[in-house]
Amino acid sequence: MAVFEYFPAQIRKTVQENISQDEQITMCLVTGSSLSSNRDYVVITSRRVLVMDERTIGTFGTTYVNVKENVPIDQIVSVDVSRTFRNKLLGQSSMAMHADKYTYLVNNGSKKEIEAAAELIADLAHLNAQKAN
């Protein structure tokens, strides 16, 4: 599992801007193909799943953080883990989080980390559903 304090400074700042003070970060992971430099930073809190990446603007090399997904845990109705042939070769998995009309994807993460993240999200979503009743 990744350690939040070791994420790039811009990613940490964006996470802090997108979560409330009473949210706790429960898990972090870095996904993306081991064959490319594209990385997604996944942060699971007690209330949401954030997926971000860093992008570069133009030839000056200015980077910014792109928030790909900001999914409230209580809106997730199911979580699926899948593996393509390429994933199997590289020891990776992908995760799909299903909300009402949307499916949010986290691709090409470590098989062990993706499975742990899916289990954690399912547990958190179940707890939130119990609290709502």
trRosetta pair geometry for C-beta under 8 A, 3 or more apart (Angstrom, degrees):
i j d omega theta_ij theta_ji phi_ij phi_ji
1 27 6.3 -92 -148 -154 130 85
1 28 6.5 104 172 67 91 65
1 29 6.0 -76 -140 -84 65 84
1 113 6.1 149 -90 -118 64 105
1 116 7.4 -81 -77 90 111 150
2 6 6.8 -131 -177 69 86 110
2 7 6.9 73 152 -67 127 90
2 28 4.4 -88 81 116 96 99
2 29 5.2 148 9 -115 106 29
2 30 5.0 99 -63 -17 145 91
2 41 7.7 -110 97 -141 165 81
3 6 4.6 68 76 10 96 110
3 7 7.9 -149 96 -25 52 75
3 28 6.7 105 -131 64 5 133
4 7 5.7 -34 -162 0 44 116
4 12 6.7 108 168 -110 85 97
4 15 7.5 -113 -153 82 114 167
4 25 5.5 42 -63 135 154 160
4 28 4.9 167 -69 -40 75 155
4 43 6.9 68 -109 -118 106 112
5 12 7.6 47 -121 -102 33 140
7 11 4.4 -99 156 87 117 128
7 12 5.2 146 83 -56 109 86
7 15 7.7 62 88 -10 157 138
7 28 6.9 -108 -51 -172 123 145
7 41 5.7 86 -139 -147 123 140
8 11 4.7 90 63 5 83 106
8 12 7.2 -155 94 -6 42 86
8 41 7.8 -119 28 -62 93 153
8 54 6.4 10 55 -59 159 141
9 12 5.7 -56 -148 37 33 111
9 13 6.2 33 155 -20 67 107
10 13 5.7 -53 -146 37 32 113
10 14 6.3 32 155 -19 64 106
10 54 6.6 95 79 -107 131 110
10 63 6.7 -165 14 111 168 108
10 64 7.4 -149 -180 -148 145 31
10 65 5.0 -176 143 -44 106 113
11 14 5.8 -57 -149 37 30 110
11 15 6.5 33 152 -21 64 104
11 41 4.9 15 -153 68 143 170
11 52 5.8 159 -134 94 91 136
11 54 7.0 -76 -60 -59 100 101
11 65 5.9 155 -91 -113 54 132
12 15 5.7 -53 -151 33 31 113
12 16 6.5 29 154 -17 64 106
13 16 5.8 -57 -151 37 31 110
13 17 6.4 30 151 -19 64 107
13 65 7.8 179 70 -4 91 150
14 17 5.6 -55 -148 36 33 113
14 18 6.3 19 157 -11 66 114
14 52 6.0 127 101 -122 143 162
14 65 4.3 -113 -46 100 155 158
14 67 6.5 -166 171 -67 128 102
15 18 6.0 -71 -148 43 28 103
15 19 6.2 3 165 -3 69 115
15 25 7.5 33 164 -90 137 127
15 43 5.2 37 -122 29 129 172
15 50 6.1 159 -116 82 83 161
15 52 7.5 -119 -64 -2 82 146
16 19 6.6 -66 -133 43 26 95
18 48 7.7 -112 140 91 103 151
18 50 5.9 111 102 -103 145 139
18 67 6.7 143 -83 -113 152 147
18 70 6.1 -119 -171 -122 133 130
19 23 4.3 -110 -179 64 112 143
19 25 7.7 -98 -59 -67 178 84
19 45 5.5 149 -123 -71 135 168
19 47 7.4 140 -142 55 92 112
19 48 6.9 -155 -104 44 89 122
19 50 7.6 -89 -55 -34 102 138
20 23 5.1 107 58 -13 72 103
20 47 7.4 15 30 37 106 155
23 45 4.4 22 171 169 117 136
23 46 5.3 -166 -149 44 67 94
23 47 5.1 -86 -112 18 113 113
23 48 7.3 -20 -139 21 148 94
24 45 6.3 150 77 -160 36 80
24 46 4.8 56 44 -25 81 118
25 28 6.6 12 172 -49 119 100
25 43 6.0 -52 -135 -170 108 103
25 44 7.4 106 -161 78 62 47
25 45 5.4 -51 -97 -100 48 78
26 44 5.3 -60 65 106 94 93
26 45 6.3 127 4 -140 87 24
26 46 6.1 112 -35 -64 118 63
26 120 6.3 174 123 -178 127 135
26 124 7.5 173 41 -72 164 135
27 43 7.7 164 89 -156 53 41
27 44 4.3 7 57 50 94 116
27 116 7.2 -173 -141 125 150 105
27 117 6.0 -173 120 -105 147 79
27 120 5.6 105 -8 79 147 174
28 41 7.4 -14 -166 -175 98 84
28 42 6.8 154 -157 87 49 62
28 43 5.3 -8 -106 -106 84 69
28 44 7.4 -155 -71 22 39 73
29 42 4.8 -10 62 60 83 110
29 109 5.9 50 141 -151 132 134
29 110 7.3 -127 -162 32 124 101
29 113 4.6 137 -127 170 142 133
29 114 7.7 -176 131 -69 166 53
29 117 6.1 -84 6 -62 143 133
30 39 5.5 -14 -172 -169 104 115
30 40 7.1 154 -160 77 52 49
30 41 5.9 -21 -106 -104 75 61
30 42 7.3 -173 -85 19 24 82
30 109 7.7 157 98 -125 35 94
31 39 7.2 140 74 -160 38 62
31 40 4.7 -19 64 61 92 103
31 42 6.0 41 -3 -16 110 121
31 106 5.7 123 15 174 168 91
31 107 6.4 142 148 79 129 43
31 108 5.6 128 174 84 94 66
31 109 3.5 -58 -108 -77 106 91
31 110 7.8 -128 -105 3 74 63
31 113 7.9 -160 -78 100 89 129
31 114 7.5 76 -101 -78 123 100
32 36 6.7 -103 163 76 104 93
32 38 4.9 -161 -152 103 128 69
32 39 4.2 -118 8 -108 152 44
32 40 5.4 150 -54 7 95 75
32 107 7.6 59 -99 92 39 83
32 108 5.6 25 -159 94 11 119
32 109 7.8 41 -1 -81 39 61
33 36 4.7 53 74 23 112 96
33 38 6.8 41 34 60 90 96
33 90 7.4 -44 -147 -171 72 174
33 92 7.9 -68 -113 -46 54 172
33 108 4.9 -45 -68 179 59 159
34 90 5.9 178 24 -162 118 125
34 92 7.7 -162 -13 -55 103 129
34 108 7.9 -150 -15 170 66 114
35 90 7.8 -94 -25 -103 100 142
38 53 6.9 -3 -169 -150 81 140
39 53 6.5 157 87 -130 53 91
39 54 7.6 15 65 25 94 93
40 51 5.5 -2 180 -171 119 96
40 52 7.0 144 -161 72 68 32
40 53 5.2 -55 -103 -72 60 99
40 68 6.9 -44 -134 20 115 147
40 106 6.8 -160 106 -144 147 78
40 107 7.5 97 9 50 145 73
41 51 7.4 154 77 -155 47 46
41 52 4.9 -25 61 67 98 88
41 53 6.8 156 10 -88 81 44
42 49 7.0 -13 -166 -173 93 92
42 50 7.2 158 -154 86 44 56
42 51 5.2 -9 -102 -104 77 77
42 106 5.8 39 -91 -135 142 136
42 109 7.4 -29 7 -89 144 144
42 117 6.9 12 127 -131 142 153
43 49 7.5 161 84 -157 49 46
43 50 4.5 -5 58 59 97 106
43 52 7.7 7 5 10 104 107
44 48 7.9 -159 -147 100 46 43
44 49 5.3 -12 -107 -109 75 78
44 50 7.9 -163 -74 26 32 68
44 117 6.2 174 -36 -144 145 92
44 120 6.0 93 131 111 159 131
44 121 6.5 -110 -135 -74 135 87
44 124 7.6 -178 173 -3 113 157
45 48 5.3 17 49 50 107 71
45 49 7.8 -162 24 -77 69 34
45 50 7.4 41 -7 -4 104 103
46 73 7.6 -86 148 -2 35 152
46 124 6.8 -166 -153 -139 46 125
47 72 6.4 -36 161 -144 81 75
47 73 5.6 -139 -171 12 29 111
47 74 7.6 -25 -155 -12 71 95
47 128 8.0 109 -123 -92 60 134
48 70 6.2 0 178 -175 135 68
48 71 6.2 153 -160 79 79 45
48 72 5.3 -48 -98 -104 88 42
48 73 5.9 -122 -80 -25 29 80
49 69 6.6 -12 108 120 92 114
49 70 7.8 175 83 -146 52 28
49 71 4.7 -9 54 58 96 101
49 73 6.8 109 -23 -77 85 74
49 76 7.6 57 2 -55 126 140
49 97 6.5 164 51 -47 157 170
49 104 7.4 144 89 111 127 148
49 121 6.4 4 -66 -109 132 122
50 67 6.7 -58 -159 -145 96 100
50 69 6.9 167 -151 91 32 70
50 70 5.5 10 -108 -107 76 70
51 67 7.6 109 76 -167 51 57
51 68 4.6 -55 103 68 98 108
51 69 4.0 33 35 42 109 103
51 104 7.4 166 9 172 138 114
51 106 6.0 -149 -102 -96 139 95
52 65 5.4 1 -177 -176 127 103
52 66 6.4 155 -157 80 70 50
52 67 5.2 -35 -98 -104 93 53
52 68 6.3 179 -99 8 30 84
53 65 7.5 162 83 -153 30 60
53 66 5.4 -14 61 58 79 101
53 68 6.3 46 1 -32 96 119
54 63 5.1 8 -180 -176 107 123
54 64 7.3 160 -152 80 64 28
54 65 5.9 -40 -99 -98 64 61
54 66 7.5 160 -108 14 14 83
55 63 6.6 154 79 -151 35 71
55 64 5.9 -23 62 62 86 77
55 65 7.8 138 17 -116 79 14
55 66 5.2 47 -9 -22 121 121
56 61 5.8 -39 -152 -141 118 44
56 62 6.9 128 -157 70 63 42
56 63 5.3 -39 -94 -93 64 74
57 60 7.0 -10 94 56 82 96
57 62 4.6 -28 52 74 104 98
57 63 7.4 180 6 -92 79 22
57 64 6.5 42 -28 -1 113 109
58 61 7.9 -79 88 -20 68 30
58 62 6.9 25 49 30 95 98
67 70 5.7 13 164 -44 124 108
69 104 4.8 100 -134 -156 144 127
69 106 7.9 -97 34 -68 150 86
71 75 6.4 -126 -176 69 81 113
71 76 6.3 71 151 -63 122 102
71 97 5.9 116 126 109 169 145
71 99 6.4 -150 -149 -49 113 134
71 104 5.3 -110 -59 -5 144 167
72 75 4.7 80 74 2 94 107
72 76 7.7 -158 97 -19 53 82
73 76 5.9 -51 -160 16 41 114
73 121 6.7 -153 -130 -152 94 75
73 124 4.8 -67 -162 126 145 116
73 125 5.4 -144 171 -81 85 69
73 128 5.5 146 110 -19 106 152
74 125 6.8 155 -104 -135 32 69
74 128 4.2 -125 -91 147 88 144
74 129 7.2 154 -139 -64 79 61
74 132 6.9 115 -148 -53 126 132
75 99 4.5 19 140 -136 101 116
75 100 6.7 -61 -171 -16 98 90
76 79 6.6 22 170 -58 126 92
76 97 5.1 -54 -127 -175 118 105
76 98 6.9 100 -158 68 68 47
76 99 5.7 -61 -95 -81 46 78
76 121 6.2 -49 110 167 166 110
76 125 4.8 -95 77 -97 103 138
77 98 5.4 -61 61 102 90 94
77 99 6.4 125 1 -125 89 30
77 100 7.3 105 -19 -68 127 41
77 125 7.7 -176 -95 178 17 144
78 97 7.9 171 90 -155 45 44
78 98 4.6 5 58 46 86 119
79 95 6.4 -9 -173 -171 97 103
79 96 7.1 163 -156 83 49 52
79 97 5.4 -13 -106 -105 82 67
79 98 7.3 -154 -74 16 34 79
79 118 4.6 172 138 -152 129 86
79 121 5.2 115 -70 89 154 123
79 122 5.3 -116 30 -62 126 92
79 125 7.7 168 -25 5 112 146
80 95 7.0 158 83 -156 49 53
80 96 4.6 -4 57 55 99 100
80 98 7.3 51 -5 -22 101 109
80 118 7.7 -87 92 -138 7 135
81 93 5.3 6 -174 169 102 134
81 94 7.2 154 -156 80 55 43
81 95 5.4 -23 -100 -100 69 75
81 114 5.8 129 -131 134 113 109
81 115 5.8 32 -112 -94 167 67
81 118 5.0 -87 -55 -40 110 165
82 87 7.8 123 120 31 64 165
82 93 6.8 147 74 -166 31 83
82 94 5.4 -25 66 65 84 94
82 95 7.9 163 20 -88 70 27
82 96 7.0 24 2 -6 113 108
83 87 4.2 -142 -155 95 73 132
83 88 5.4 89 157 -59 121 81
83 92 7.3 153 -129 95 90 58
83 93 5.1 -57 -80 -112 89 74
83 94 7.2 159 -88 17 39 78
83 111 7.3 13 -93 -109 125 107
84 87 4.6 106 47 2 68 102
84 88 7.2 -128 96 -5 40 85
84 94 7.3 33 -9 0 94 124
85 88 5.7 -53 -154 32 33 113
85 89 6.7 34 149 -19 64 104
86 89 5.7 -53 -152 34 34 113
86 90 6.3 10 158 1 67 112
86 92 7.8 -19 120 54 74 118
87 90 6.2 -74 -146 51 27 95
87 91 7.9 -99 168 75 59 11
87 92 4.3 -106 -148 81 77 85
87 93 5.8 89 -179 -91 134 32
87 94 6.5 -105 -90 -17 146 89
87 108 6.8 -139 -102 -107 90 63
87 111 7.6 116 167 -78 101 95
88 91 7.7 34 -170 -71 27 30
88 92 8.0 -88 -40 49 20 63
90 108 7.5 2 92 -149 143 92
91 110 6.9 -7 126 -142 95 65
91 111 5.6 -100 170 -6 65 115
92 108 5.0 3 169 -152 151 55
92 109 6.1 141 -156 71 93 25
92 110 6.4 -73 -114 -101 67 22
92 111 5.9 -168 -142 -50 14 75
92 114 7.5 80 -175 -12 63 139
93 109 6.3 -36 66 68 70 77
93 110 7.6 -1 25 117 85 26
93 111 4.5 95 -18 -116 106 63
93 114 4.0 -151 78 70 111 150
93 115 6.6 66 46 -44 162 81
94 105 6.6 -6 177 -167 113 96
94 106 6.6 171 -162 89 65 55
94 107 4.6 -7 -120 -122 112 57
94 108 6.3 6 -81 -34 90 43
94 109 7.2 122 -100 19 41 82
94 114 6.9 -87 -97 -146 6 153
95 105 7.3 150 83 -156 53 49
95 106 4.5 -1 57 56 99 103
95 109 7.1 -16 -4 31 105 127
95 114 5.0 -168 -42 -164 111 101
95 117 6.4 -87 -50 91 169 116
95 118 5.3 -156 -127 -73 124 104
96 103 5.2 -9 -170 -175 109 108
96 104 7.1 144 -160 72 54 45
96 105 5.5 -20 -103 -99 73 71
96 106 7.9 -162 -73 25 31 68
97 103 7.1 151 74 -161 45 55
97 104 4.4 -18 60 61 100 101
97 105 7.9 -159 21 -70 73 25
97 106 7.5 49 -13 -7 102 102
97 121 6.6 -87 -107 162 117 156
98 102 7.6 170 -152 93 47 49
98 103 5.4 -20 -101 -106 69 79
98 104 8.0 -163 -72 22 24 72
99 102 4.9 4 58 59 102 90
99 103 7.7 -173 25 -83 68 31
99 104 6.9 43 -5 -11 106 106
106 109 6.2 2 142 -19 103 128
106 114 7.0 178 104 -124 114 99
106 117 7.4 -64 86 111 159 151
109 113 5.3 -102 155 85 114 111
109 114 4.3 138 81 -62 115 102
109 117 7.5 5 108 15 161 142
110 113 4.1 70 69 15 104 109
110 114 6.5 -179 79 -12 49 85
111 114 6.0 -58 -143 37 25 108
111 115 6.3 21 160 -16 62 110
112 115 6.1 -60 -150 38 25 108
112 116 6.4 23 155 -16 63 109
113 116 5.7 -56 -146 39 31 110
113 117 6.1 32 155 -20 66 107
114 117 5.6 -53 -145 37 30 112
114 118 6.3 32 155 -20 64 105
115 118 5.8 -51 -145 35 31 112
115 119 6.4 31 155 -18 63 106
116 119 5.8 -56 -149 38 31 112
116 120 6.3 31 153 -19 65 107
117 120 5.7 -54 -146 37 31 111
117 121 6.2 30 157 -18 66 106
118 121 5.9 -53 -144 37 29 109
118 122 6.3 30 155 -18 63 107
119 122 5.8 -55 -148 37 29 111
119 123 6.4 29 154 -18 64 107
120 123 5.7 -57 -149 37 31 111
120 124 6.2 26 155 -16 67 107
121 124 5.8 -55 -143 40 31 109
121 125 6.1 31 157 -19 66 108
122 125 5.9 -54 -143 37 28 110
122 126 6.3 30 155 -21 62 108
123 126 5.7 -57 -150 35 29 112
123 127 6.5 28 153 -19 64 106
124 127 5.7 -53 -148 35 33 111
124 128 6.4 32 155 -18 66 105
125 128 5.8 -53 -147 37 32 110
125 129 6.4 35 152 -22 64 105
126 129 5.7 -53 -149 34 31 112
126 130 6.6 31 152 -18 63 104
127 130 5.7 -55 -151 35 33 110
127 131 6.4 32 152 -19 66 105
128 131 5.6 -54 -147 36 35 111
128 132 6.4 38 154 -26 66 104
129 132 5.8 -51 -150 29 31 114
129 133 7.1 31 154 -21 61 102
130 133 6.2 -57 -158 28 35 109
